[in-house]
Amino acid sequence: MRLRILGTAAGGGVPQWNCACPGCTGARTHPRWRRSHASLAVENHIVNATPDIAEHIESCEWLRPGPSPVPDPSPGPVPAAGPDAGRTRVMRVILTDAELDHTLGLPRLREADELEIIATPVVREALTRGLRLEEVLSPYAELRWRDLTRDGHVSLTCGVRVQAVPVSDKRPRYAAGDAPAPDWVVALRFTDPATGGTCLYAPAFGVWSARLEEAMAEADCVIVDGTFWDDEEPRRTGISSRTATEMGHLPIEATAERLARLPGRCLYTHLNNTNPLVDPDAPQHKRLAELGVEVAADGMVIEL
């Protein structure tokens, strides 16, 4: 199972277009600081369709469309390539939630003939009713939905299996009036039957539940929420009147030592622009390294 970390930033990316905080200012000066929206490629599937999805596809060689057929150099007429030669006809996306940062890229995929979206039923309903996704995209591409449930797995075309691990009933703002449900936000457990390799991808969670910890303990690789370094960061930096936990993100200070006790490789993703870790030379990197915990980087490839 091949994984490519396509992006590692929280909403807005780093730098964020309307922000001049130290993280964003540093990213405008130092390319090493820059991070695109958090996303993951699992073979030929993309986890979360962010506003950066086109750039993410271009950055990953196995997601790009194949080249058009090379003309035969032998004498005689050269057959013309068809109008669809070399195109990506089907794009497959798996969603962890219905947040705009993870779904705004879906309209950018309208050039595909078919768009397959794997999501929990409550997320599908939010996108269909709240964002009118089917109404907007159906004139361009055929939408095919596959339900992601807590009680079973979905077999992907690449042979990998994915299962949802509910982590939160946090709804996006546009769906604030909808009923709570435990699978508004899920972690994704990927398993490769051929190798036995397992990865848990959880870019957003606000509670360290027993079920989540169990899934983490069973995984060879854990890629999790690193949005904020400490709980007061949102209030201290002025981006919110709520703490990190109140915003639905357990801070790194509350999870790092727990991750260090897990048997698998552990990495943080989904870093906010206020997080000191966006500075590659920040001392917080050393503190995590001493625990054996990593910070994911855009473009990193993991094989399990």
Backbone as CSV, one residue per row, in Angstrom:
resi,resn,N_x,N_y,N_z,CA_x,CA_y,CA_z,C_x,C_y,C_z
1,MET,0.852,-1.187,0.000,0.000,0.000,0.000,0.890,1.239,0.000
2,ARG,0.713,2.045,-1.035,1.472,3.293,-1.144,0.631,4.462,-0.649
3,LEU,1.242,5.281,0.173,0.602,6.495,0.663,1.476,7.676,0.302
4,ARG,0.850,8.731,-0.139,1.581,9.984,-0.338,0.840,11.079,0.411
5,ILE,1.556,11.758,1.278,0.961,12.869,2.015,0.952,14.074,1.085
6,LEU,-0.230,14.403,0.596,-0.367,15.455,-0.406,-0.276,16.847,0.203
7,GLY,-0.779,17.004,1.412,-0.746,18.292,2.093,-0.875,18.083,3.587
8,THR,-0.480,19.089,4.359,-0.412,18.919,5.814,-0.929,20.120,6.593
9,ALA,-1.610,21.056,5.935,-2.063,22.271,6.622,-3.542,22.211,6.945
10,ALA,-3.917,22.945,7.975,-5.331,23.113,8.304,-5.952,24.118,7.336
11,GLY,-7.217,24.472,7.579,-7.947,25.344,6.672,-7.238,26.648,6.371
12,GLY,-7.155,26.971,5.090,-6.480,28.187,4.659,-5.070,27.955,4.177
13,GLY,-4.461,26.829,4.590,-3.092,26.552,4.191,-2.095,27.452,4.894
14,VAL,-0.843,27.246,4.557,0.232,28.089,5.102,1.113,28.523,3.930
15,PRO,1.107,29.810,3.558,0.406,30.905,4.232,-1.074,30.957,3.871
16,GLN,-1.842,31.553,4.756,-3.255,31.805,4.495,-3.369,33.186,3.863
17,TRP,-4.193,33.300,2.839,-4.194,34.502,1.994,-4.459,35.807,2.757
18,ASN,-5.229,35.742,3.855,-5.613,36.976,4.536,-4.889,37.159,5.861
19,CYS,-3.757,36.506,6.040,-3.110,36.488,7.360,-1.639,36.871,7.265
20,ALA,-1.179,37.634,8.249,0.230,38.019,8.339,0.808,37.620,9.688
21,CYS,0.310,36.503,10.245,0.870,35.994,11.498,2.306,35.529,11.245
22,PRO,3.079,35.234,12.288,4.461,34.796,12.077,4.578,33.584,11.159
23,GLY,3.627,32.638,11.272,3.688,31.459,10.419,3.475,31.797,8.948
24,CYS,2.479,32.630,8.669,2.196,32.998,7.283,3.290,33.897,6.717
25,THR,3.769,34.840,7.516,4.852,35.715,7.072,6.103,34.896,6.775
26,GLY,6.388,33.937,7.646,7.550,33.083,7.416,7.416,32.259,6.154
27,ALA,6.204,31.771,5.881,5.985,30.946,4.691,6.120,31.760,3.415
28,ARG,5.812,33.049,3.473,5.975,33.890,2.287,7.447,34.187,2.014
29,THR,8.270,34.072,3.033,9.699,34.353,2.896,10.508,33.084,2.675
30,HIS,10.100,32.000,3.356,10.865,30.749,3.306,9.987,29.636,2.722
31,PRO,10.278,29.155,1.533,9.462,28.096,0.924,9.333,26.840,1.784
32,ARG,10.320,26.580,2.650,10.267,25.380,3.492,9.097,25.427,4.464
33,TRP,8.592,26.612,4.768,7.496,26.744,5.720,6.147,26.458,5.075
34,ARG,6.058,26.503,3.777,4.771,26.436,3.085,4.143,25.041,3.211
35,ARG,2.830,25.015,3.415,2.082,23.763,3.504,0.742,23.937,2.791
36,SER,0.355,22.947,2.011,-0.957,22.977,1.372,-1.957,22.235,2.254
37,HIS,-3.238,22.334,1.895,-4.293,21.731,2.708,-4.081,20.220,2.897
38,ALA,-4.408,19.741,4.095,-4.168,18.348,4.456,-4.961,17.394,3.581
39,SER,-4.243,16.451,2.986,-4.858,15.441,2.129,-3.893,14.275,2.007
40,LEU,-4.415,13.140,1.566,-3.623,11.915,1.495,-4.011,11.140,0.249
41,ALA,-3.030,10.606,-0.463,-3.289,9.681,-1.568,-3.043,8.263,-1.075
42,VAL,-4.043,7.420,-1.258,-3.904,5.997,-0.951,-4.048,5.267,-2.275
43,GLU,-2.912,4.911,-2.863,-2.902,4.383,-4.228,-3.657,5.347,-5.146
44,ASN,-4.735,4.896,-5.799,-5.437,5.752,-6.762,-6.638,6.472,-6.160
45,HIS,-6.714,6.557,-4.842,-7.782,7.285,-4.161,-7.195,8.496,-3.431
46,ILE,-8.003,9.557,-3.336,-7.595,10.760,-2.611,-8.487,10.912,-1.388
47,VAL,-7.861,11.154,-0.246,-8.613,11.411,0.974,-8.786,12.919,1.114
48,ASN,-10.020,13.355,1.033,-10.444,14.746,1.144,-10.056,15.568,-0.090
49,ALA,-11.066,16.223,-0.641,-10.893,17.041,-1.847,-10.750,18.493,-1.417
50,THR,-9.540,18.934,-1.219,-9.269,20.275,-0.711,-9.220,21.281,-1.856
51,PRO,-9.178,22.579,-1.535,-9.026,23.580,-2.597,-7.740,23.413,-3.410
52,ASP,-6.774,22.649,-2.882,-5.500,22.422,-3.571,-5.492,21.139,-4.386
53,ILE,-6.647,20.546,-4.662,-6.657,19.189,-5.204,-5.970,19.077,-6.557
54,ALA,-6.120,20.049,-7.431,-5.459,19.960,-8.735,-3.940,19.934,-8.574
55,GLU,-3.433,20.781,-7.697,-1.996,20.794,-7.426,-1.556,19.496,-6.764
56,HIS,-2.398,18.943,-5.904,-2.060,17.675,-5.265,-1.937,16.558,-6.291
57,ILE,-2.860,16.515,-7.234,-2.805,15.479,-8.264,-1.533,15.623,-9.093
58,GLU,-1.204,16.852,-9.457,0.008,17.067,-10.252,1.271,16.689,-9.488
59,SER,1.221,16.781,-8.168,2.410,16.499,-7.366,2.658,15.011,-7.180
60,CYS,1.674,14.180,-7.515,1.774,12.728,-7.267,1.739,11.999,-8.601
61,GLU,2.846,11.359,-8.945,2.960,10.759,-10.272,1.924,9.686,-10.541
62,TRP,1.488,8.973,-9.503,0.541,7.895,-9.780,-0.916,8.365,-9.799
63,LEU,-1.149,9.644,-9.537,-2.491,10.198,-9.678,-2.688,10.919,-11.009
64,ARG,-1.594,11.277,-11.657,-1.710,12.012,-12.915,-2.260,11.119,-14.019
65,PRO,-2.930,11.727,-15.012,-3.374,10.931,-16.158,-2.187,10.408,-16.937
66,GLY,-2.369,9.236,-17.546,-1.291,8.661,-18.342,-1.121,9.411,-19.649
67,PRO,0.037,9.269,-20.282,0.273,9.976,-21.553,-0.560,9.400,-22.682
68,SER,-0.795,10.205,-23.697,-1.470,9.720,-24.894,-0.588,8.689,-25.588
69,PRO,-1.176,7.782,-26.375,-0.373,6.763,-27.056,0.702,7.383,-27.937
70,VAL,1.898,6.772,-27.924,2.998,7.255,-28.767,2.778,6.750,-30.183
71,PRO,2.826,7.622,-31.198,2.600,7.174,-32.579,3.610,6.125,-33.009
72,ASP,3.164,5.168,-33.778,4.030,4.119,-34.332,4.929,4.744,-35.379
73,PRO,6.287,4.624,-35.257,7.196,5.265,-36.214,7.265,4.555,-37.554
74,SER,6.638,3.369,-37.677,6.718,2.627,-38.934,5.977,3.369,-40.034
75,PRO,6.346,3.101,-41.310,5.686,3.793,-42.426,4.182,3.546,-42.421
76,GLY,3.469,4.465,-43.003,2.035,4.322,-43.103,1.341,5.404,-42.314
77,PRO,0.038,5.470,-42.450,-0.718,6.515,-41.747,-0.658,6.323,-40.240
78,VAL,-0.576,7.416,-39.529,-0.526,7.379,-38.070,-1.948,7.542,-37.543
79,PRO,-2.433,6.552,-36.790,-3.796,6.683,-36.265,-3.877,7.836,-35.271
80,ALA,-4.911,8.604,-35.392,-5.079,9.741,-34.497,-5.541,9.269,-33.124
81,ALA,-4.993,9.875,-32.095,-5.434,9.553,-30.731,-6.852,10.056,-30.540
82,GLY,-7.641,9.297,-29.816,-9.013,9.694,-29.565,-9.067,10.924,-28.685
83,PRO,-10.211,11.560,-28.624,-10.333,12.793,-27.826,-10.140,12.567,-26.339
84,ASP,-10.306,11.309,-25.882,-10.156,11.024,-24.456,-8.822,10.365,-24.120
85,ALA,-7.934,10.250,-25.104,-6.660,9.571,-24.856,-5.884,10.288,-23.764
86,GLY,-5.433,9.513,-22.793,-4.611,10.076,-21.727,-5.374,10.809,-20.644
87,ARG,-6.688,10.778,-20.668,-7.477,11.482,-19.655,-7.739,10.590,-18.445
88,THR,-7.935,11.228,-17.303,-8.436,10.520,-16.129,-9.949,10.502,-16.223
89,ARG,-10.511,9.336,-16.417,-11.952,9.231,-16.646,-12.742,9.114,-15.345
90,VAL,-12.138,8.475,-14.327,-12.820,8.291,-13.047,-11.919,8.819,-11.937
91,MET,-12.453,9.678,-11.092,-11.711,10.169,-9.932,-12.409,9.671,-8.677
92,ARG,-11.619,9.158,-7.738,-12.164,8.537,-6.537,-11.688,9.289,-5.305
93,VAL,-12.649,9.704,-4.463,-12.357,10.517,-3.284,-13.016,9.902,-2.061
94,ILE,-12.288,9.881,-0.955,-12.812,9.424,0.332,-12.832,10.622,1.267
95,LEU,-13.945,10.829,1.965,-14.088,11.997,2.828,-14.092,11.607,4.305
96,THR,-13.394,12.403,5.107,-13.440,12.197,6.561,-14.569,12.992,7.198
97,ASP,-15.089,13.999,6.489,-16.135,14.863,7.035,-16.704,15.709,5.912
98,ALA,-17.572,16.650,6.263,-18.210,17.505,5.262,-17.702,18.939,5.315
99,GLU,-16.602,19.184,5.997,-16.077,20.546,6.113,-15.693,21.105,4.742
100,LEU,-15.826,22.419,4.584,-15.504,23.045,3.306,-14.053,22.806,2.906
101,ASP,-13.145,22.836,3.877,-11.726,22.638,3.560,-11.462,21.268,2.950
102,HIS,-12.359,20.324,3.181,-12.170,18.958,2.686,-13.079,18.602,1.525
103,THR,-13.910,19.551,1.079,-14.870,19.248,0.015,-14.903,20.274,-1.112
104,LEU,-14.306,21.444,-0.926,-14.353,22.474,-1.952,-13.635,22.060,-3.232
105,GLY,-12.770,21.075,-3.153,-12.075,20.605,-4.349,-12.931,19.736,-5.252
106,LEU,-14.073,19.257,-4.758,-14.902,18.363,-5.580,-15.347,19.018,-6.889
107,PRO,-15.797,20.281,-6.886,-16.153,20.885,-8.176,-14.990,20.986,-9.157
108,ARG,-13.765,21.001,-8.664,-12.605,21.067,-9.568,-12.389,19.749,-10.303
109,LEU,-13.092,18.702,-9.879,-12.952,17.392,-10.526,-14.036,17.150,-11.576
110,ARG,-14.763,18.190,-11.941,-15.907,18.019,-12.834,-15.507,17.559,-14.233
111,GLU,-14.224,17.703,-14.606,-13.810,17.258,-15.941,-13.777,15.736,-16.076
112,ALA,-13.801,15.015,-14.965,-13.847,13.549,-15.034,-15.213,13.102,-15.550
113,ASP,-15.250,11.940,-16.203,-16.541,11.395,-16.624,-17.350,10.933,-15.427
114,GLU,-16.646,10.412,-14.435,-17.318,9.886,-13.250,-16.545,10.279,-12.004
115,LEU,-17.275,10.683,-10.990,-16.684,11.059,-9.711,-17.270,10.146,-8.643
116,GLU,-16.422,9.303,-8.076,-16.861,8.386,-7.028,-16.487,8.980,-5.670
117,ILE,-17.481,9.117,-4.806,-17.263,9.705,-3.489,-17.653,8.692,-2.422
118,ILE,-16.718,8.390,-1.544,-16.945,7.459,-0.445,-17.052,8.284,0.832
119,ALA,-18.198,8.214,1.492,-18.438,9.070,2.666,-19.510,8.444,3.532
120,THR,-19.587,8.877,4.777,-20.665,8.408,5.642,-21.991,8.985,5.141
121,PRO,-23.114,8.315,5.407,-24.409,8.816,4.931,-24.718,10.236,5.387
122,VAL,-24.332,10.601,6.616,-24.646,11.942,7.107,-23.836,13.002,6.352
123,VAL,-22.608,12.666,5.969,-21.804,13.593,5.173,-22.381,13.721,3.768
124,ARG,-22.796,12.599,3.200,-23.425,12.653,1.877,-24.665,13.541,1.891
125,GLU,-25.484,13.401,2.913,-26.697,14.205,3.013,-26.372,15.689,3.113
126,ALA,-25.345,16.023,3.891,-24.960,17.425,4.039,-24.491,18.014,2.716
127,LEU,-23.704,17.258,1.982,-23.191,17.757,0.709,-24.288,17.851,-0.339
128,THR,-25.212,16.898,-0.301,-26.281,16.888,-1.287,-27.305,17.976,-1.020
129,ARG,-27.690,18.111,0.242,-28.738,19.071,0.580,-28.160,20.448,0.899
130,GLY,-27.107,20.485,1.728,-26.562,21.761,2.152,-25.772,22.474,1.071
131,LEU,-24.919,21.735,0.361,-24.092,22.344,-0.686,-24.621,22.080,-2.089
132,ARG,-25.704,21.315,-2.204,-26.348,21.017,-3.494,-25.339,20.439,-4.479
133,LEU,-24.472,19.548,-3.969,-23.367,19.046,-4.775,-23.852,18.298,-6.020
134,GLU,-24.838,17.420,-5.857,-25.324,16.665,-7.016,-25.958,17.587,-8.036
135,GLU,-26.722,18.544,-7.573,-27.385,19.481,-8.480,-26.368,20.290,-9.274
136,VAL,-25.273,20.666,-8.619,-24.261,21.488,-9.273,-23.384,20.661,-10.212
137,LEU,-22.989,19.443,-9.790,-22.007,18.676,-10.549,-22.602,17.722,-11.585
138,SER,-23.835,17.285,-11.394,-24.393,16.269,-12.304,-24.430,16.698,-13.766
139,PRO,-24.561,17.997,-14.112,-24.480,18.352,-15.535,-23.081,18.149,-16.136
140,TYR,-22.069,17.983,-15.288,-20.695,17.856,-15.758,-20.175,16.423,-15.684
141,ALA,-20.458,15.747,-14.605,-19.914,14.414,-14.378,-20.927,13.564,-13.622
142,GLU,-20.851,12.272,-13.852,-21.722,11.356,-13.116,-21.183,11.186,-11.700
143,LEU,-22.032,11.394,-10.709,-21.638,11.195,-9.315,-22.078,9.818,-8.852
144,ARG,-21.143,9.085,-8.290,-21.463,7.768,-7.733,-21.020,7.764,-6.278
145,TRP,-21.946,7.455,-5.384,-21.690,7.473,-3.952,-21.510,6.055,-3.434
146,ARG,-20.621,5.895,-2.481,-20.471,4.633,-1.760,-20.480,4.965,-0.268
147,ASP,-21.286,4.241,0.477,-21.439,4.525,1.908,-20.278,3.977,2.712
148,LEU,-19.774,4.831,3.573,-18.722,4.465,4.513,-19.381,4.272,5.866
149,THR,-19.320,3.067,6.394,-20.046,2.759,7.622,-19.097,2.337,8.734
150,ARG,-19.648,2.315,9.947,-18.870,1.915,11.123,-18.754,0.402,11.241
151,ASP,-19.667,-0.317,10.616,-19.772,-1.751,10.869,-19.132,-2.630,9.798
152,GLY,-18.635,-2.027,8.750,-18.018,-2.821,7.700,-16.947,-2.020,6.995
153,HIS,-16.357,-2.613,5.978,-15.321,-1.911,5.230,-15.747,-1.759,3.775
154,VAL,-15.103,-0.827,3.101,-15.298,-0.627,1.671,-14.024,-1.093,0.973
155,SER,-14.184,-1.946,-0.024,-13.035,-2.410,-0.798,-12.770,-1.440,-1.931
156,LEU,-11.569,-0.892,-1.965,-11.197,0.058,-3.000,-10.710,-0.684,-4.246
157,THR,-10.683,-0.007,-5.365,-10.288,-0.655,-6.615,-8.835,-1.115,-6.594
158,CYS,-8.018,-0.517,-5.737,-6.608,-0.893,-5.641,-6.392,-2.097,-4.735
159,GLY,-7.463,-2.634,-4.158,-7.342,-3.791,-3.272,-7.279,-3.437,-1.803
160,VAL,-7.066,-2.183,-1.484,-7.018,-1.733,-0.091,-8.441,-1.650,0.459
161,ARG,-8.599,-1.906,1.743,-9.892,-1.786,2.413,-9.876,-0.571,3.333
162,VAL,-11.013,0.125,3.407,-11.115,1.284,4.280,-12.338,1.132,5.169
163,GLN,-12.156,1.508,6.423,-13.230,1.430,7.413,-13.288,2.740,8.192
164,ALA,-14.493,3.172,8.544,-14.669,4.410,9.298,-14.590,4.147,10.792
165,VAL,-13.896,5.039,11.491,-13.863,5.019,12.952,-14.436,6.366,13.406
166,PRO,-15.691,6.403,13.870,-16.298,7.679,14.261,-15.504,8.362,15.373
167,VAL,-15.293,9.673,15.210,-14.543,10.406,16.228,-15.267,11.641,16.743
168,SER,-16.284,12.145,16.009,-16.882,13.405,16.450,-18.238,13.626,15.793
169,ASP,-19.111,14.348,16.518,-20.383,14.778,15.936,-20.319,16.238,15.492
170,LYS,-19.112,16.778,15.335,-18.941,18.169,14.922,-19.431,18.363,13.487
171,ARG,-20.359,19.300,13.319,-20.905,19.590,11.997,-20.282,20.862,11.430
172,PRO,-20.153,20.960,10.105,-19.688,22.225,9.526,-20.707,23.329,9.769
173,ARG,-20.285,24.551,9.707,-21.159,25.676,10.037,-22.409,25.708,9.171
174,TYR,-22.269,25.338,7.890,-23.441,25.400,7.023,-24.473,24.328,7.368
175,ALA,-24.083,23.348,8.203,-24.995,22.286,8.623,-25.233,22.318,10.124
176,ALA,-25.059,23.489,10.731,-25.164,23.601,12.183,-26.529,23.195,12.709
177,GLY,-27.576,23.342,11.912,-28.911,22.979,12.362,-29.262,21.523,12.180
178,ASP,-28.371,20.745,11.575,-28.638,19.320,11.364,-28.468,18.539,12.667
179,ALA,-29.055,17.374,12.700,-29.022,16.551,13.911,-27.617,16.022,14.182
180,PRO,-27.221,15.940,15.454,-25.924,15.346,15.787,-25.879,13.874,15.387
181,ALA,-24.696,13.416,15.050,-24.477,12.007,14.720,-23.012,11.701,14.986
182,PRO,-22.695,10.484,15.430,-21.308,10.179,15.796,-20.349,10.112,14.623
183,ASP,-20.885,10.040,13.384,-19.995,9.893,12.236,-19.994,11.114,11.319
184,TRP,-20.258,12.298,11.890,-20.029,13.522,11.137,-18.545,13.649,10.786
185,VAL,-17.691,13.245,11.716,-16.247,13.233,11.481,-15.739,11.831,11.803
186,VAL,-14.969,11.261,10.884,-14.444,9.923,11.107,-12.945,9.901,10.851
187,ALA,-12.284,8.940,11.497,-10.939,8.559,11.112,-11.075,7.436,10.100
188,LEU,-10.069,7.253,9.271,-10.102,6.219,8.241,-9.023,5.184,8.526
189,ARG,-9.449,3.929,8.592,-8.514,2.828,8.816,-8.311,2.082,7.500
190,PHE,-7.109,2.178,6.943,-6.784,1.535,5.675,-5.998,0.256,5.945
191,THR,-6.396,-0.817,5.297,-5.718,-2.099,5.457,-5.426,-2.692,4.082
192,ASP,-4.212,-3.156,3.893,-3.822,-3.828,2.654,-3.801,-5.329,2.916
193,PRO,-4.781,-6.091,2.411,-4.808,-7.539,2.666,-3.568,-8.257,2.141
194,ALA,-2.942,-7.716,1.111,-1.782,-8.378,0.518,-0.562,-8.334,1.427
195,THR,-0.367,-7.222,2.127,0.819,-7.062,2.972,0.483,-7.085,4.461
196,GLY,-0.774,-6.863,4.787,-1.164,-6.740,6.188,-0.920,-5.361,6.759
197,GLY,-0.385,-4.437,5.957,-0.102,-3.093,6.430,-1.366,-2.317,6.741
198,THR,-1.324,-1.522,7.804,-2.496,-0.757,8.245,-2.090,0.677,8.564
199,CYS,-2.917,1.623,8.109,-2.702,3.034,8.413,-3.986,3.625,8.951
200,LEU,-3.883,4.435,9.990,-5.029,5.176,10.502,-4.804,6.649,10.209
201,TYR,-5.765,7.260,9.500,-5.679,8.672,9.134,-6.791,9.417,9.840
202,ALA,-6.420,10.319,10.737,-7.400,11.053,11.543,-6.976,12.515,11.625
203,PRO,-7.247,13.313,10.589,-6.759,14.698,10.582,-7.508,15.642,11.503
204,ALA,-8.623,15.195,12.075,-9.369,16.078,12.989,-10.101,15.237,14.022
205,PHE,-9.806,15.475,15.300,-10.574,14.854,16.377,-10.383,15.658,17.653
206,GLY,-11.455,15.712,18.442,-11.423,16.501,19.665,-11.519,15.689,20.932
207,VAL,-11.675,14.363,20.774,-11.781,13.473,21.930,-10.930,12.237,21.664
208,TRP,-10.151,11.843,22.653,-9.330,10.633,22.545,-10.177,9.478,23.094
209,SER,-10.949,8.852,22.243,-11.865,7.802,22.679,-11.160,6.453,22.743
210,ALA,-11.793,5.525,23.453,-11.237,4.179,23.565,-11.195,3.499,22.201
211,ARG,-12.227,3.731,21.390,-12.261,3.101,20.066,-11.174,3.661,19.164
212,LEU,-10.941,4.967,19.235,-9.884,5.567,18.438,-8.519,5.058,18.879
213,GLU,-8.300,4.979,20.183,-7.017,4.489,20.683,-6.788,3.037,20.261
214,GLU,-7.829,2.239,20.279,-7.702,0.849,19.847,-7.290,0.766,18.381
215,ALA,-7.913,1.602,17.538,-7.555,1.606,16.122,-6.127,2.099,15.917
216,MET,-5.699,3.069,16.715,-4.324,3.556,16.623,-3.330,2.466,17.012
217,ALA,-3.657,1.737,18.072,-2.745,0.707,18.576,-2.571,-0.441,17.590
218,GLU,-3.556,-0.641,16.725,-3.498,-1.733,15.746,-2.824,-1.318,14.452
219,ALA,-2.499,-0.044,14.288,-1.990,0.468,13.018,-0.464,0.486,12.967
220,ASP,0.062,0.217,11.781,1.504,0.337,11.556,1.915,1.797,11.415
221,CYS,0.976,2.619,10.953,1.244,4.043,10.763,0.019,4.828,11.190
222,VAL,0.226,5.873,11.976,-0.855,6.708,12.486,-0.563,8.156,12.072
223,ILE,-1.489,8.763,11.335,-1.340,10.140,10.878,-2.517,10.921,11.449
224,VAL,-2.235,11.834,12.375,-3.321,12.401,13.174,-3.270,13.923,13.278
225,ASP,-4.313,14.438,13.906,-4.584,15.860,14.088,-3.468,16.556,14.864
226,GLY,-2.816,17.498,14.188,-1.814,18.331,14.845,-2.124,19.801,14.646
227,THR,-3.411,20.133,14.584,-3.840,21.488,14.241,-3.181,22.540,15.142
228,PHE,-3.279,22.336,16.453,-2.756,23.322,17.406,-1.741,22.665,18.338
229,TRP,-0.749,23.458,18.753,0.252,22.933,19.683,-0.312,22.832,21.094
230,ASP,-1.032,23.867,21.558,-1.578,23.838,22.909,-3.022,24.319,22.884
231,ASP,-3.737,24.094,23.964,-5.177,24.339,23.976,-5.527,25.813,23.873
232,GLU,-4.687,26.687,24.398,-4.977,28.122,24.394,-4.531,28.827,23.108
233,GLU,-3.904,28.116,22.214,-3.351,28.738,21.003,-4.374,29.555,20.215
234,PRO,-5.578,29.044,19.951,-6.542,29.852,19.179,-6.890,31.176,19.862
235,ARG,-7.072,31.140,21.190,-7.436,32.359,21.918,-6.234,33.299,22.054
236,ARG,-5.066,32.719,22.283,-3.871,33.545,22.467,-3.504,34.287,21.176
237,THR,-3.707,33.632,20.036,-3.360,34.250,18.759,-4.495,35.083,18.177
238,GLY,-5.657,35.036,18.819,-6.769,35.876,18.399,-7.592,35.343,17.250
239,ILE,-7.413,34.079,16.870,-8.191,33.555,15.741,-9.551,33.031,16.173
240,SER,-9.752,32.847,17.489,-11.021,32.335,17.978,-11.172,32.687,19.453
241,SER,-12.413,32.685,19.910,-12.679,32.858,21.335,-12.753,31.518,22.047
242,ARG,-12.580,30.440,21.287,-12.652,29.090,21.843,-11.262,28.477,21.953
243,THR,-11.137,27.472,22.811,-9.886,26.728,22.910,-9.790,25.749,21.743
244,ALA,-8.625,25.131,21.592,-8.442,24.134,20.542,-9.440,22.994,20.700
245,THR,-9.587,22.504,21.930,-10.506,21.391,22.171,-11.942,21.791,21.861
246,GLU,-12.313,22.994,22.229,-13.661,23.473,21.933,-13.896,23.619,20.433
247,MET,-12.834,23.796,19.682,-12.946,23.880,18.225,-12.932,22.508,17.564
248,GLY,-12.787,21.450,18.373,-12.810,20.092,17.831,-11.452,19.517,17.501
249,HIS,-10.395,20.053,18.124,-9.035,19.579,17.860,-8.279,19.399,19.172
250,LEU,-7.939,18.171,19.508,-7.087,17.963,20.674,-5.700,18.519,20.367
251,PRO,-5.139,19.343,21.240,-3.826,19.921,20.955,-2.716,18.887,21.084
252,ILE,-1.610,19.180,20.444,-0.467,18.267,20.451,0.026,18.009,21.868
253,GLU,0.021,19.034,22.713,0.476,18.834,24.087,-0.340,17.784,24.827
254,ALA,-1.573,17.544,24.383,-2.428,16.551,25.039,-2.320,15.169,24.411
255,THR,-1.675,15.069,23.239,-1.649,13.782,22.541,-0.252,13.221,22.290
256,ALA,0.779,14.045,22.359,2.118,13.610,21.953,2.613,12.407,22.757
257,GLU,2.492,12.467,24.075,2.987,11.357,24.888,2.147,10.098,24.682
258,ARG,0.864,10.266,24.405,0.022,9.116,24.107,0.464,8.458,22.798
259,LEU,0.760,9.285,21.805,1.238,8.731,20.541,2.566,8.008,20.727
260,ALA,3.413,8.557,21.583,4.736,7.960,21.799,4.644,6.551,22.359
261,ARG,3.543,6.229,23.007,3.380,4.884,23.581,2.813,3.881,22.586
262,LEU,2.405,4.327,21.439,1.852,3.428,20.434,2.965,2.669,19.725
263,PRO,2.690,1.453,19.232,3.744,0.654,18.607,4.112,1.095,17.198
264,GLY,3.197,1.784,16.485,3.449,2.147,15.099,4.124,3.495,14.935
265,ARG,4.415,3.819,13.687,4.983,5.121,13.339,3.890,6.174,13.453
266,CYS,4.168,7.305,14.096,3.154,8.323,14.337,3.600,9.676,13.782
267,LEU,2.691,10.327,13.057,2.985,11.608,12.445,1.809,12.567,12.657
268,TYR,2.130,13.846,12.786,1.100,14.882,12.880,0.878,15.520,11.516
269,THR,-0.377,15.863,11.243,-0.744,16.583,10.034,-1.779,17.641,10.396
270,HIS,-2.293,18.373,9.401,-3.357,19.360,9.601,-2.899,20.498,10.516
271,LEU,-1.710,21.034,10.289,-1.154,22.105,11.124,-1.798,23.443,10.766
272,ASN,-2.243,24.166,11.779,-2.769,25.506,11.561,-1.617,26.480,11.353
273,ASN,-1.898,27.612,10.709,-0.844,28.601,10.473,-0.299,29.211,11.755
274,THR,-1.036,29.085,12.862,-0.564,29.606,14.152,0.315,28.606,14.900
275,ASN,0.378,27.389,14.426,1.134,26.338,15.110,2.630,26.603,14.959
276,PRO,3.389,26.634,16.057,4.830,26.898,15.937,5.562,25.874,15.077
277,LEU,4.969,24.686,14.873,5.626,23.664,14.071,5.741,24.027,12.599
278,VAL,5.022,25.057,12.125,5.188,25.441,10.723,6.592,25.995,10.476
279,ASP,7.269,26.421,11.530,8.673,26.817,11.436,9.516,25.552,11.565
280,PRO,10.212,25.126,10.508,10.990,23.880,10.574,12.065,23.885,11.652
281,ASP,12.465,25.055,12.114,13.521,25.145,13.124,12.989,25.412,14.531
282,ALA,11.680,25.377,14.709,11.099,25.624,16.028,11.525,24.532,17.011
283,PRO,11.772,24.888,18.278,12.220,23.891,19.260,11.198,22.792,19.507
284,GLN,9.949,23.027,19.193,8.921,21.999,19.394,9.203,20.747,18.553
285,HIS,9.880,20.901,17.426,10.237,19.731,16.608,11.158,18.800,17.396
286,LYS,12.110,19.383,18.110,13.036,18.568,18.902,12.298,17.844,20.006
287,ARG,11.332,18.503,20.631,10.566,17.867,21.712,9.810,16.653,21.194
288,LEU,9.234,16.769,20.008,8.524,15.631,19.425,9.495,14.528,19.015
289,ALA,10.637,14.920,18.454,11.623,13.919,18.027,12.116,13.094,19.216
290,GLU,12.252,13.735,20.355,12.681,13.004,21.551,11.650,11.966,21.979
291,LEU,10.397,12.197,21.618,9.333,11.236,21.915,9.186,10.195,20.817
292,GLY,9.891,10.389,19.705,9.760,9.467,18.582,8.550,9.746,17.716
293,VAL,8.022,10.969,17.799,6.847,11.366,17.018,7.296,12.342,15.935
294,GLU,6.724,12.213,14.733,7.136,13.003,13.588,6.084,14.050,13.216
295,VAL,6.530,15.005,12.419,5.618,15.964,11.784,5.639,15.656,10.293
296,ALA,4.482,15.347,9.729,4.406,14.993,8.323,4.769,16.190,7.448
297,ALA,5.306,15.904,6.277,5.677,16.940,5.321,4.944,16.706,4.004
298,ASP,4.599,17.776,3.325,3.979,17.656,2.007,4.912,16.849,1.097
299,GLY,4.346,15.864,0.418,5.119,15.071,-0.521,5.723,13.804,0.047
300,MET,5.636,13.595,1.338,6.200,12.407,1.970,5.507,11.140,1.454
301,VAL,6.273,10.097,1.164,5.741,8.815,0.686,5.979,7.745,1.740
302,ILE,4.958,6.969,2.026,5.024,5.889,3.007,4.530,4.611,2.343
303,GLU,5.255,3.522,2.503,4.832,2.241,1.964,4.617,1.248,3.094
304,LEU,3.476,0.565,3.074,3.125,-0.382,4.134,2.763,-1.726,3.519
